[in-house]
Amino acid sequence: MKINRELCDVCGTCVSVCPVDAIIVSEFKVDIDNMKCINCLNCLKVCPIKAITEDK
C-alpha cells in the first residue's frame, strides 16, 4: 500500500481498520510498514479522501 501524503489529512481512519497494526501515525504523517502489511485492502476501502493506493 502507498499513501499519497499530499492528499492524506491524517484522520486515522486507516489506522483503526488495520488488523496487523501496519499503519503508524507520527509527526503529522501516516506511514505503512509494508513488511507487516497483509494487503487486506481495508485501509484503501475506508480512506475518505482516497489517499491510499495499491503499490504496484
C-alpha positions in Angstrom: 0.0 0.0 0.0 1.1 3.5 -0.6 -0.1 6.8 0.9 -0.3 10.0 -1.1 1.0 12.5 1.6 -0.3 15.4 -0.4 -3.9 14.1 0.0 -3.7 12.5 3.4 -5.1 14.6 6.2 -4.0 12.2 8.9 -7.6 11.4 10.0 -6.6 8.0 11.4 -9.4 6.1 9.8 -7.0 3.7 8.1 -5.2 3.0 11.4 -8.4 1.9 13.1 -9.1 -0.8 10.5 -5.7 -2.3 10.1 -5.8 -5.9 11.5 -2.0 -6.2 11.8 -1.1 -2.7 13.1 0.9 -1.9 10.0 -0.1 1.8 9.9 1.7 4.3 12.1 0.8 7.9 12.7 3.7 10.1 13.7 4.7 13.8 13.4 1.6 14.7 11.4 2.1 11.9 8.8 1.0 8.4 8.2 3.3 5.5 7.2 2.6 1.9 6.2 5.0 -0.8 7.3 4.9 -2.9 4.1 6.7 -5.7 5.9 3.7 -6.1 8.2 1.0 -5.3 5.7 -1.0 -8.3 4.6 -2.7 -6.4 1.7 -6.2 -6.9 3.1 -7.1 -3.5 1.4 -9.1 -2.4 4.5 -7.3 0.9 4.6 -7.8 1.6 0.9 -11.5 0.9 1.2 -12.1 3.2 4.2 -9.9 6.2 3.3 -12.5 9.0 2.9 -10.3 11.0 0.6 -8.7 8.1 -1.4 -5.2 8.9 -0.3 -4.2 5.2 -0.2 -3.4 3.2 -3.3 -2.1 -0.2 -4.1 1.7 -0.1 -4.6 2.3 -1.9 -7.8 
